[in-house]
Every structure is written in structure tokens, then in C-alpha cells.
Amino acid sequence: MRKKVDCRDYPSEMNCTLVIAGEEEEVVRAASEHAVSVHGHQDSAELREQIRSSLKDEVPQHA
């Protein structure tokens, strides 16, 4: 099942609204890169584990 992470679940000063969805490893990698480049976090194993533990299942949207 695809996973997602939504910046809106983690309020920040910049009110980021990015949602990243895909296979688990893709989402963890992209979300950690986003957290570093946009939110100023340090890339670390701890950051990636925090992201991994916060992933939610993506619910498919049907038209």
C-alpha cells in the first residue's frame, strides 16, 4: 500500500501544505530531503525514523 506524509499535520511557521505520497522508501527519502531543504532540519537516521513512524496509508481517491 502507498504511504503519505502531510506537512499540514505538523504546523510550522511557514504553514507548509505539501503532501508526499508513494512507496514507503520513496516517501521517507523525499520527505527527509524536504524537511532539510525547506524546514531546516538536520538529515539524520532519527529524522528518517520520525518520518517513517508518522507515515499514513494513502486512501485512493475515486472519481
PyMOL Python script that loads the backbone (N, CA, C, O; Angstrom):
from pymol import cmd

cmd.read_pdbstr("""\
ATOM      1  N   MET A   1       0.838  -1.180   0.000  1.00  0.00           N
ATOM      2  CA  MET A   1       0.000   0.000   0.000  1.00  0.00           C
ATOM      3  C   MET A   1       0.883   1.243   0.000  1.00  0.00           C
ATOM      4  O   MET A   1       1.907   1.292   0.681  1.00  0.00           O
ATOM      5  N   ARG A   2       0.473   2.245  -0.773  1.00  0.00           N
ATOM      6  CA  ARG A   2       1.205   3.511  -0.807  1.00  0.00           C
ATOM      7  C   ARG A   2       1.067   4.221   0.529  1.00  0.00           C
ATOM      8  O   ARG A   2       0.071   4.071   1.236  1.00  0.00           O
ATOM      9  N   LYS A   3       2.085   4.994   0.855  1.00  0.00           N
ATOM     10  CA  LYS A   3       2.112   5.761   2.099  1.00  0.00           C
ATOM     11  C   LYS A   3       2.127   7.240   1.776  1.00  0.00           C
ATOM     12  O   LYS A   3       2.436   7.644   0.655  1.00  0.00           O
ATOM     13  N   LYS A   4       1.786   8.053   2.785  1.00  0.00           N
ATOM     14  CA  LYS A   4       1.847   9.500   2.584  1.00  0.00           C
ATOM     15  C   LYS A   4       2.256  10.179   3.876  1.00  0.00           C
ATOM     16  O   LYS A   4       2.100   9.639   4.971  1.00  0.00           O
ATOM     17  N   VAL A   5       2.785  11.380   3.713  1.00  0.00           N
ATOM     18  CA  VAL A   5       3.076  12.267   4.829  1.00  0.00           C
ATOM     19  C   VAL A   5       2.592  13.648   4.411  1.00  0.00           C
ATOM     20  O   VAL A   5       2.755  14.050   3.259  1.00  0.00           O
ATOM     21  N   ASP A   6       1.998  14.367   5.348  1.00  0.00           N
ATOM     22  CA  ASP A   6       1.362  15.648   5.050  1.00  0.00           C
ATOM     23  C   ASP A   6       1.920  16.697   6.003  1.00  0.00           C
ATOM     24  O   ASP A   6       1.757  16.587   7.218  1.00  0.00           O
ATOM     25  N   CYS A   7       2.576  17.710   5.456  1.00  0.00           N
ATOM     26  CA  CYS A   7       3.157  18.769   6.300  1.00  0.00           C
ATOM     27  C   CYS A   7       2.096  19.481   7.141  1.00  0.00           C
ATOM     28  O   CYS A   7       2.418  20.027   8.196  1.00  0.00           O
ATOM     29  N   ARG A   8       0.861  19.485   6.704  1.00  0.00           N
ATOM     30  CA  ARG A   8      -0.197  20.154   7.468  1.00  0.00           C
ATOM     31  C   ARG A   8      -0.418  19.493   8.821  1.00  0.00           C
ATOM     32  O   ARG A   8      -0.984  20.105   9.726  1.00  0.00           O
ATOM     33  N   ASP A   9       0.030  18.234   8.967  1.00  0.00           N
ATOM     34  CA  ASP A   9      -0.091  17.538  10.253  1.00  0.00           C
ATOM     35  C   ASP A   9       0.936  18.032  11.262  1.00  0.00           C
ATOM     36  O   ASP A   9       0.863  17.688  12.442  1.00  0.00           O
ATOM     37  N   TYR A  10       1.899  18.843  10.803  1.00  0.00           N
ATOM     38  CA  TYR A  10       2.981  19.348  11.650  1.00  0.00           C
ATOM     39  C   TYR A  10       3.078  20.848  11.452  1.00  0.00           C
ATOM     40  O   TYR A  10       3.875  21.317  10.639  1.00  0.00           O
ATOM     41  N   PRO A  11       2.275  21.605  12.188  1.00  0.00           N
ATOM     42  CA  PRO A  11       2.254  23.059  11.985  1.00  0.00           C
ATOM     43  C   PRO A  11       3.652  23.665  12.067  1.00  0.00           C
ATOM     44  O   PRO A  11       4.456  23.302  12.926  1.00  0.00           O
ATOM     45  N   SER A  12       3.923  24.597  11.155  1.00  0.00           N
ATOM     46  CA  SER A  12       5.204  25.277  11.136  1.00  0.00           C
ATOM     47  C   SER A  12       4.957  26.754  10.866  1.00  0.00           C
ATOM     48  O   SER A  12       3.851  27.161  10.508  1.00  0.00           O
ATOM     49  N   GLU A  13       5.995  27.539  11.043  1.00  0.00           N
ATOM     50  CA  GLU A  13       5.883  28.976  10.818  1.00  0.00           C
ATOM     51  C   GLU A  13       5.528  29.296   9.375  1.00  0.00           C
ATOM     52  O   GLU A  13       4.900  30.320   9.107  1.00  0.00           O
ATOM     53  N   MET A  14       5.924  28.432   8.436  1.00  0.00           N
ATOM     54  CA  MET A  14       5.672  28.721   7.029  1.00  0.00           C
ATOM     55  C   MET A  14       4.355  28.141   6.523  1.00  0.00           C
ATOM     56  O   MET A  14       4.026  28.293   5.346  1.00  0.00           O
ATOM     57  N   ASN A  15       3.602  27.480   7.392  1.00  0.00           N
ATOM     58  CA  ASN A  15       2.306  26.911   7.011  1.00  0.00           C
ATOM     59  C   ASN A  15       2.398  26.071   5.745  1.00  0.00           C
ATOM     60  O   ASN A  15       1.603  26.234   4.820  1.00  0.00           O
ATOM     61  N   CYS A  16       3.372  25.174   5.714  1.00  0.00           N
ATOM     62  CA  CYS A  16       3.606  24.311   4.562  1.00  0.00           C
ATOM     63  C   CYS A  16       2.410  23.381   4.345  1.00  0.00           C
ATOM     64  O   CYS A  16       1.854  22.843   5.303  1.00  0.00           O
ATOM     65  N   THR A  17       2.022  23.196   3.091  1.00  0.00           N
ATOM     66  CA  THR A  17       0.869  22.350   2.768  1.00  0.00           C
ATOM     67  C   THR A  17       1.244  21.154   1.893  1.00  0.00           C
ATOM     68  O   THR A  17       0.367  20.515   1.312  1.00  0.00           O
ATOM     69  N   LEU A  18       2.538  20.848   1.797  1.00  0.00           N
ATOM     70  CA  LEU A  18       2.994  19.772   0.928  1.00  0.00           C
ATOM     71  C   LEU A  18       2.526  18.405   1.423  1.00  0.00           C
ATOM     72  O   LEU A  18       2.571  18.118   2.619  1.00  0.00           O
ATOM     73  N   VAL A  19       2.075  17.563   0.486  1.00  0.00           N
ATOM     74  CA  VAL A  19       1.762  16.165   0.746  1.00  0.00           C
ATOM     75  C   VAL A  19       2.647  15.337  -0.171  1.00  0.00           C
ATOM     76  O   VAL A  19       2.724  15.598  -1.372  1.00  0.00           O
ATOM     77  N   ILE A  20       3.314  14.341   0.394  1.00  0.00           N
ATOM     78  CA  ILE A  20       4.175  13.454  -0.388  1.00  0.00           C
ATOM     79  C   ILE A  20       3.593  12.053  -0.268  1.00  0.00           C
ATOM     80  O   ILE A  20       3.332  11.578   0.837  1.00  0.00           O
ATOM     81  N   ALA A  21       3.387  11.386  -1.410  1.00  0.00           N
ATOM     82  CA  ALA A  21       2.801  10.054  -1.409  1.00  0.00           C
ATOM     83  C   ALA A  21       3.570   9.158  -2.363  1.00  0.00           C
ATOM     84  O   ALA A  21       4.076   9.614  -3.388  1.00  0.00           O
ATOM     85  N   GLY A  22       3.654   7.876  -2.019  1.00  0.00           N
ATOM     86  CA  GLY A  22       4.314   6.894  -2.868  1.00  0.00           C
ATOM     87  C   GLY A  22       4.671   5.666  -2.055  1.00  0.00           C
ATOM     88  O   GLY A  22       4.114   5.428  -0.984  1.00  0.00           O
ATOM     89  N   GLU A  23       5.606   4.891  -2.579  1.00  0.00           N
ATOM     90  CA  GLU A  23       6.092   3.729  -1.830  1.00  0.00           C
ATOM     91  C   GLU A  23       6.847   4.225  -0.597  1.00  0.00           C
ATOM     92  O   GLU A  23       7.430   5.309  -0.624  1.00  0.00           O
ATOM     93  N   GLU A  24       6.841   3.453   0.467  1.00  0.00           N
ATOM     94  CA  GLU A  24       7.381   3.901   1.749  1.00  0.00           C
ATOM     95  C   GLU A  24       8.786   4.501   1.655  1.00  0.00           C
ATOM     96  O   GLU A  24       9.023   5.594   2.170  1.00  0.00           O
ATOM     97  N   GLU A  25       9.708   3.807   1.009  1.00  0.00           N
ATOM     98  CA  GLU A  25      11.082   4.309   0.947  1.00  0.00           C
ATOM     99  C   GLU A  25      11.171   5.611   0.151  1.00  0.00           C
ATOM    100  O   GLU A  25      11.961   6.493   0.488  1.00  0.00           O
ATOM    101  N   GLU A  26      10.364   5.732  -0.903  1.00  0.00           N
ATOM    102  CA  GLU A  26      10.345   6.973  -1.691  1.00  0.00           C
ATOM    103  C   GLU A  26       9.862   8.143  -0.839  1.00  0.00           C
ATOM    104  O   GLU A  26      10.430   9.234  -0.887  1.00  0.00           O
ATOM    105  N   VAL A  27       8.826   7.909  -0.072  1.00  0.00           N
ATOM    106  CA  VAL A  27       8.257   8.969   0.751  1.00  0.00           C
ATOM    107  C   VAL A  27       9.233   9.378   1.848  1.00  0.00           C
ATOM    108  O   VAL A  27       9.417  10.569   2.098  1.00  0.00           O
ATOM    109  N   VAL A  28       9.855   8.413   2.499  1.00  0.00           N
ATOM    110  CA  VAL A  28      10.816   8.736   3.562  1.00  0.00           C
ATOM    111  C   VAL A  28      11.967   9.558   2.982  1.00  0.00           C
ATOM    112  O   VAL A  28      12.370  10.559   3.574  1.00  0.00           O
ATOM    113  N   ARG A  29      12.492   9.147   1.841  1.00  0.00           N
ATOM    114  CA  ARG A  29      13.601   9.866   1.221  1.00  0.00           C
ATOM    115  C   ARG A  29      13.188  11.283   0.824  1.00  0.00           C
ATOM    116  O   ARG A  29      13.891  12.242   1.143  1.00  0.00           O
ATOM    117  N   ALA A  30      12.065  11.423   0.136  1.00  0.00           N
ATOM    118  CA  ALA A  30      11.614  12.739  -0.327  1.00  0.00           C
ATOM    119  C   ALA A  30      11.234  13.641   0.847  1.00  0.00           C
ATOM    120  O   ALA A  30      11.532  14.835   0.837  1.00  0.00           O
ATOM    121  N   ALA A  31      10.580  13.075   1.850  1.00  0.00           N
ATOM    122  CA  ALA A  31      10.167  13.880   2.999  1.00  0.00           C
ATOM    123  C   ALA A  31      11.374  14.341   3.812  1.00  0.00           C
ATOM    124  O   ALA A  31      11.376  15.456   4.334  1.00  0.00           O
ATOM    125  N   SER A  32      12.396  13.500   3.925  1.00  0.00           N
ATOM    126  CA  SER A  32      13.586  13.926   4.665  1.00  0.00           C
ATOM    127  C   SER A  32      14.318  15.013   3.893  1.00  0.00           C
ATOM    128  O   SER A  32      14.814  15.965   4.496  1.00  0.00           O
ATOM    129  N   GLU A  33      14.396  14.893   2.573  1.00  0.00           N
ATOM    130  CA  GLU A  33      15.017  15.942   1.767  1.00  0.00           C
ATOM    131  C   GLU A  33      14.239  17.256   1.895  1.00  0.00           C
ATOM    132  O   GLU A  33      14.840  18.326   1.990  1.00  0.00           O
ATOM    133  N   HIS A  34      12.920  17.177   1.898  1.00  0.00           N
ATOM    134  CA  HIS A  34      12.076  18.355   2.066  1.00  0.00           C
ATOM    135  C   HIS A  34      12.277  18.965   3.458  1.00  0.00           C
ATOM    136  O   HIS A  34      12.394  20.183   3.592  1.00  0.00           O
ATOM    137  N   ALA A  35      12.315  18.124   4.484  1.00  0.00           N
ATOM    138  CA  ALA A  35      12.489  18.621   5.854  1.00  0.00           C
ATOM    139  C   ALA A  35      13.809  19.372   6.005  1.00  0.00           C
ATOM    140  O   ALA A  35      13.884  20.372   6.718  1.00  0.00           O
ATOM    141  N   VAL A  36      14.842  18.887   5.335  1.00  0.00           N
ATOM    142  CA  VAL A  36      16.157  19.531   5.402  1.00  0.00           C
ATOM    143  C   VAL A  36      16.162  20.827   4.593  1.00  0.00           C
ATOM    144  O   VAL A  36      16.554  21.874   5.107  1.00  0.00           O
ATOM    145  N   SER A  37      15.730  20.765   3.330  1.00  0.00           N
ATOM    146  CA  SER A  37      15.866  21.922   2.438  1.00  0.00           C
ATOM    147  C   SER A  37      14.869  23.037   2.734  1.00  0.00           C
ATOM    148  O   SER A  37      15.183  24.210   2.537  1.00  0.00           O
ATOM    149  N   VAL A  38      13.671  22.688   3.206  1.00  0.00           N
ATOM    150  CA  VAL A  38      12.642  23.703   3.416  1.00  0.00           C
ATOM    151  C   VAL A  38      12.493  24.081   4.886  1.00  0.00           C
ATOM    152  O   VAL A  38      12.338  25.256   5.219  1.00  0.00           O
ATOM    153  N   HIS A  39      12.541  23.083   5.761  1.00  0.00           N
ATOM    154  CA  HIS A  39      12.262  23.333   7.175  1.00  0.00           C
ATOM    155  C   HIS A  39      13.518  23.451   8.036  1.00  0.00           C
ATOM    156  O   HIS A  39      13.421  23.732   9.230  1.00  0.00           O
ATOM    157  N   GLY A  40      14.697  23.240   7.445  1.00  0.00           N
ATOM    158  CA  GLY A  40      15.938  23.457   8.167  1.00  0.00           C
ATOM    159  C   GLY A  40      16.350  22.367   9.135  1.00  0.00           C
ATOM    160  O   GLY A  40      17.201  22.596   9.994  1.00  0.00           O
ATOM    161  N   HIS A  41      15.759  21.175   9.012  1.00  0.00           N
ATOM    162  CA  HIS A  41      16.142  20.063   9.880  1.00  0.00           C
ATOM    163  C   HIS A  41      17.491  19.497   9.445  1.00  0.00           C
ATOM    164  O   HIS A  41      17.916  19.707   8.309  1.00  0.00           O
ATOM    165  N   GLN A  42      18.153  18.792  10.330  1.00  0.00           N
ATOM    166  CA  GLN A  42      19.387  18.076  10.006  1.00  0.00           C
ATOM    167  C   GLN A  42      19.014  16.688   9.511  1.00  0.00           C
ATOM    168  O   GLN A  42      18.186  16.010  10.120  1.00  0.00           O
ATOM    169  N   ASP A  43      19.623  16.261   8.405  1.00  0.00           N
ATOM    170  CA  ASP A  43      19.366  14.909   7.904  1.00  0.00           C
ATOM    171  C   ASP A  43      20.043  13.926   8.841  1.00  0.00           C
ATOM    172  O   ASP A  43      21.246  14.022   9.088  1.00  0.00           O
ATOM    173  N   SER A  44      19.276  12.987   9.359  1.00  0.00           N
ATOM    174  CA  SER A  44      19.815  12.005  10.292  1.00  0.00           C
ATOM    175  C   SER A  44      18.941  10.766  10.282  1.00  0.00           C
ATOM    176  O   SER A  44      17.822  10.774   9.769  1.00  0.00           O
ATOM    177  N   ALA A  45      19.475   9.709  10.857  1.00  0.00           N
ATOM    178  CA  ALA A  45      18.690   8.484  10.996  1.00  0.00           C
ATOM    179  C   ALA A  45      17.461   8.736  11.861  1.00  0.00           C
ATOM    180  O   ALA A  45      16.403   8.153  11.621  1.00  0.00           O
ATOM    181  N   GLU A  46      17.593   9.593  12.857  1.00  0.00           N
ATOM    182  CA  GLU A  46      16.472   9.906  13.742  1.00  0.00           C
ATOM    183  C   GLU A  46      15.361  10.629  12.983  1.00  0.00           C
ATOM    184  O   GLU A  46      14.181  10.332  13.169  1.00  0.00           O
ATOM    185  N   LEU A  47      15.741  11.576  12.128  1.00  0.00           N
ATOM    186  CA  LEU A  47      14.738  12.284  11.326  1.00  0.00           C
ATOM    187  C   LEU A  47      13.996  11.301  10.436  1.00  0.00           C
ATOM    188  O   LEU A  47      12.767  11.331  10.370  1.00  0.00           O
ATOM    189  N   ARG A  48      14.720  10.438   9.757  1.00  0.00           N
ATOM    190  CA  ARG A  48      14.081   9.464   8.859  1.00  0.00           C
ATOM    191  C   ARG A  48      13.166   8.517   9.628  1.00  0.00           C
ATOM    192  O   ARG A  48      12.109   8.129   9.130  1.00  0.00           O
ATOM    193  N   GLU A  49      13.571   8.145  10.842  1.00  0.00           N
ATOM    194  CA  GLU A  49      12.732   7.250  11.650  1.00  0.00           C
ATOM    195  C   GLU A  49      11.472   7.978  12.121  1.00  0.00           C
ATOM    196  O   GLU A  49      10.396   7.382  12.172  1.00  0.00           O
ATOM    197  N   GLN A  50      11.599   9.256  12.463  1.00  0.00           N
ATOM    198  CA  GLN A  50      10.413  10.040  12.841  1.00  0.00           C
ATOM    199  C   GLN A  50       9.444  10.123  11.665  1.00  0.00           C
ATOM    200  O   GLN A  50       8.235   9.968  11.836  1.00  0.00           O
ATOM    201  N   ILE A  51       9.977  10.365  10.488  1.00  0.00           N
ATOM    202  CA  ILE A  51       9.129  10.431   9.296  1.00  0.00           C
ATOM    203  C   ILE A  51       8.469   9.082   9.051  1.00  0.00           C
ATOM    204  O   ILE A  51       7.262   9.011   8.819  1.00  0.00           O
ATOM    205  N   ARG A  52       9.259   8.009   9.103  1.00  0.00           N
ATOM    206  CA  ARG A  52       8.719   6.669   8.858  1.00  0.00           C
ATOM    207  C   ARG A  52       7.588   6.342   9.842  1.00  0.00           C
ATOM    208  O   ARG A  52       6.580   5.753   9.453  1.00  0.00           O
ATOM    209  N   SER A  53       7.754   6.722  11.105  1.00  0.00           N
ATOM    210  CA  SER A  53       6.735   6.394  12.106  1.00  0.00           C
ATOM    211  C   SER A  53       5.478   7.242  11.947  1.00  0.00           C
ATOM    212  O   SER A  53       4.423   6.891  12.476  1.00  0.00           O
ATOM    213  N   SER A  54       5.583   8.360  11.220  1.00  0.00           N
ATOM    214  CA  SER A  54       4.409   9.232  11.046  1.00  0.00           C
ATOM    215  C   SER A  54       3.662   8.963   9.741  1.00  0.00           C
ATOM    216  O   SER A  54       2.637   9.593   9.480  1.00  0.00           O
ATOM    217  N   LEU A  55       4.160   8.036   8.916  1.00  0.00           N
ATOM    218  CA  LEU A  55       3.501   7.752   7.641  1.00  0.00           C
ATOM    219  C   LEU A  55       2.100   7.201   7.848  1.00  0.00           C
ATOM    220  O   LEU A  55       1.829   6.459   8.792  1.00  0.00           O
ATOM    221  N   LYS A  56       1.229   7.587   6.942  1.00  0.00           N
ATOM    222  CA  LYS A  56      -0.143   7.085   6.961  1.00  0.00           C
ATOM    223  C   LYS A  56      -0.408   6.364   5.644  1.00  0.00           C
ATOM    224  O   LYS A  56       0.241   6.643   4.635  1.00  0.00           O
ATOM    225  N   ASP A  57      -1.348   5.452   5.655  1.00  0.00           N
ATOM    226  CA  ASP A  57      -1.754   4.796   4.421  1.00  0.00           C
ATOM    227  C   ASP A  57      -2.467   5.810   3.544  1.00  0.00           C
ATOM    228  O   ASP A  57      -3.295   6.587   4.019  1.00  0.00           O
ATOM    229  N   GLU A  58      -2.138   5.793   2.260  1.00  0.00           N
ATOM    230  CA  GLU A  58      -2.810   6.676   1.330  1.00  0.00           C
ATOM    231  C   GLU A  58      -4.144   6.056   0.959  1.00  0.00           C
ATOM    232  O   GLU A  58      -4.201   4.899   0.541  1.00  0.00           O
ATOM    233  N   VAL A  59      -5.205   6.811   1.109  1.00  0.00           N
ATOM    234  CA  VAL A  59      -6.534   6.341   0.735  1.00  0.00           C
ATOM    235  C   VAL A  59      -6.799   6.783  -0.693  1.00  0.00           C
ATOM    236  O   VAL A  59      -6.855   7.981  -0.969  1.00  0.00           O
ATOM    237  N   PRO A  60      -6.964   5.823  -1.613  1.00  0.00           N
ATOM    238  CA  PRO A  60      -7.187   6.205  -3.017  1.00  0.00           C
ATOM    239  C   PRO A  60      -8.438   7.071  -3.171  1.00  0.00           C
ATOM    240  O   PRO A  60      -9.472   6.822  -2.551  1.00  0.00           O
ATOM    241  N   GLN A  61      -8.310   8.088  -4.012  1.00  0.00           N
ATOM    242  CA  GLN A  61      -9.443   8.966  -4.316  1.00  0.00           C
ATOM    243  C   GLN A  61     -10.106   8.450  -5.594  1.00  0.00           C
ATOM    244  O   GLN A  61      -9.459   8.352  -6.637  1.00  0.00           O
ATOM    245  N   HIS A  62     -11.364   8.129  -5.514  1.00  0.00           N
ATOM    246  CA  HIS A  62     -12.100   7.631  -6.685  1.00  0.00           C
ATOM    247  C   HIS A  62     -12.953   8.743  -7.252  1.00  0.00           C
ATOM    248  O   HIS A  62     -13.589   9.494  -6.512  1.00  0.00           O
ATOM    249  N   ALA A  63     -12.962   8.841  -8.546  1.00  0.00           N
ATOM    250  CA  ALA A  63     -13.736   9.904  -9.221  1.00  0.00           C
ATOM    251  C   ALA A  63     -15.212   9.587  -9.218  1.00  0.00           C
ATOM    252  O   ALA A  63     -16.012  10.364  -9.739  1.00  0.00           O
TER     253      ALA A  63
END
""", "prot")
cmd.dss("prot")
cmd.show_as("cartoon", "prot")
cmd.util.cbc("prot")
cmd.orient("prot")
